[in-house]
């Protein structure tokens, strides 16, 4: 893979990871339609680099929030039962971490199916159909009433419901960000907080998924000649990912995800048609 191809795929990964249009679907469709432009190139390792790029983008974009989670969790662990009010009011960011842990746990249930799920990435038509469903989901999210919950008052059951819904996003074409956001609105989260929760939750989810991908990629070997395009792709994913997070915040604030929904429906239909032609 040459540098320009790596740059292109990195930009696609970064833009589509957080704007709810399914990065997995876009990469699956592009790879299946155009192929990988280099024999022997470790595509799995390249994917790991791209996803690490979007993890870095999320960490940078919510650096202050992640910092508060880290330090408040330390304070929470060092404190006693607490006085002067419920502990959740004293340590809201630590509570946010616990909620993210419980939202991530349901994904462990589908880990045995990982091999079968990976095979779905070879079917662009399926990714296109799922993109259309993502578009419908985004239309629905705009119709929902804005909630009132945030890290201080969302419940454990809210976190688990969001986690169960997130399992569906393992299918290429179903946006993880869109699924978490829509599920968050459905359980009563504020729109801005639902978007924030979707991005912050992506860090542990993508990190654990990348560990699995890394082990899988190591089996294919890695040539040092593959490193430059991998680094370029990762850098592009960082920059584009930070930009897409800003767009996500704006969409959540305005409640106009239907614009992205139209795109998902059009892209889904086109991918199905192109798959039938080619």
N, C-alpha and C positions, 0 to 999 in steps of 0.2 A: 504494500500500500504506500503510495507516495504522500508527500506532505499535504498537498492540496486536498486529496481525498480525506485524509485524517482531519484536516481543518473543517471540512464540510460536515463530516459525521459528528465531530465534536460540537459544532454549532447546533446541529439537529438535536443531539442528545440534550444539550443545555436548555434550549428553547422549549422542547416538548416535555421535559421532566416535570416542571412545575406548573406551566400552563396546561390545564387538564385536557390534553389531546393524545395522551399515551405515547411516551417515548419508545416503549417496546414495540408498539405497532408500527411506528414510522421507521425504526431501524430494521424491523423484520421485513417490511414491504420493500424498502430500498435495497437491502441485501439480496432479497429473493428476486427482485426485478433486474438489478444491475450486476449482482454478484460481487465478489471480493476481488479487487484488481491486482491480486498478487498470489501466485501459487505458494503454498506453504506458510503464508502469513497466519499468525495465531490470532484469529478473530475473537476467541474467548478472552484472551489476555487484553486485547484492545477494548473489549466491552468492560472489563474490570477497571481499566484506566478511565474510561468515560464516566462510569458511575462514581468512581472516587472523585472525579471532577465536580459532579453535581453535589456530592456530600460536602465538599469544601465550600461550594457556593452557598449551601444552606447554612453552614457554620458561620461563614463571614456575614451573611445577611442578617442572621439572628444572633450575632456574637454576644451582645449584651444579655439577651434572654438566656442563652446557654450558660453564660457566666453566672447569672443569678441562680439558675438551676443547680450548678455545681456547688457554689458557696452556700446556698441555703440548704442543700442536702447535707453538707458537712455540719452546718449549724443544727439542723434537725437531729442528726445522729448523735451529736454531742449534748443536746439538751435533755432535760428531764421530761416528765409528762406535760409540762407547760402550765402556765398560769396567765391570767389576764385575757382569757378568751380562747376559743377553739384553736387547736394547733394549725388547722388548715388556713386560718386567717393570719397566723404568725409566719407561716412558711408556704405561701401559695406556689412559689416556683418549685419547691421540693415536692409539693403535692402534684404539680404538673408532671414531674418525672415519674411518679408512681402511676399516674394515669396512662402515660405513654408505654410503660412496661406492660400494663394490663391490655392495652390495645395491640401490643405486639405479640402477646402470647398465642392468640388463635392461629398465627401463621405457622406455629410449630406443628399444628395438626395436619398441614398439607405438605410438610417436608418429605414424607415418604412418597409423595406423588411428584416430586421435583423432576424426575426423569421423564415422566409422561407429559408434564407441563412444558418442558423444554422442547418437546417435539412439535408443540403447537406453533412455535415460532417459524416453522417451515411452511406454514399455510397462510399466505397473504390474504386469501379470500375470507378466512375466519377472522383475521385481524381487522379487515374492512368492516365486516358485519358487527363486530364488537365496537368499532369506532362509532358506528351509527347508534348503537345502544348507549354509548357514552354521551353522544349528543343529546339523546332523549333525556338522559339522567340530568344533564346540565339545564335543559329546559325546565325540568321538574324543580330543580333547586331554586331557580328564580321565582317560582310560584309559591314557595314555602314562606311562612312568616319568619321574620328575623327573631332569633332567640334572645335569651338574657343570660345564659350561663357562660362562665369562663373557668380559668384554673382554680378559682376559689370555691365554686359551687357545683361544678360538673360532678356527677356521681360515678361510682365504680361501674355500675351497670351501663352508663353512657359510654365509658371507655371500652367495655367489653363488646357492646353492640357495634361500635365503630370498628373494632378489631375484627369482628366476624364479617362485617361488610367488606373490609379491606382484603379479606381472603379472595374475594371474587376478582380483584384486580391483578391476580397472578396470571389471568388469561390475557394474552397480548391483545390490545385494543381497548381494554377496560382501564381507564385512567385511574391510577392509585390516588393522585391528588384530588381528582374529581369525586371519587368514591368516598374518601375520607371527609371531604368538604360537605358533600351532600348528606352523608350519614350524620355528620356533626350538626348540620342545620335541622335534620329530622329529629334529633334528640334534644334540641333546644339551645344549641350553642349560638353565640353571637357570630355574625358573618365574618367579621374581621378576625375573631379568635379562631373560628373554624379553619380559616385559611392559614393562620399561624400554626395551628395544631397540625394541619396536614403537612406543612413543610418541616416542622421540627420532628414530627413522627417519622418522616422519611429517613432521617439520619440513622437511627438504630436499625430500621428495617433494611435500608440499602447496605449498611455496613455488614450486617449478618448475611445478607444475600450475596454480597461480594466475597465474603470469606468462602462460601460454598463455590462460587464461580472461580475463585482463585485456585482452589484445590483441583477443580475440574480442568482449568486452563493449564496447570502445571503438568498434567499428564500429556499434553500435546507438545511440550517443550517450548522454549522461548529463545529466539536468537537476538543477540545484541543489536542487530540491524533493524529489528522491529521497535526498538526503544524510542528513537526520534519521533516517528509518527504517533506512537502511543502518548508521548509527552505533549505533542502538539494538540492532539485530540483532547487530552485532559485539560490543557490550558484553555482551549476554546470552550469546553463544557463549563468551566468555572465562570468565565466571563458571560457567556450566554445564559447560564443558570441564574446568575445574580440579576440579570436583566429580566428574565422571565418571572422571578419572584416579585419584582417590583410591579410587573404587569398583573400578577395574581392578586396582589394587595389592592390594586386599583379596581380590578373586577369585583373583588369581594366587597369593597367599600360602596361601589355603585350598584351591586346586585345585578350585573348585566352579563352573566355567564352564557346567556342564550346566543350571544355573538360567537363565542367559541363553539357552542353547540351546532350552529349552522355549519361552521367549518368542519367539525367532526363528521357530520352527515354527508357533506359533499366529498370529503376526503375518503370516507368509507365506501361510498358508491363508486368513486373513481378507482379505488384500489381493487374492488371486486371486478369491475369491467376490465381493467388492465391485466389482472390475473387471468381472466378468461381469454383475452386476446393473445397474451404472451405465454 
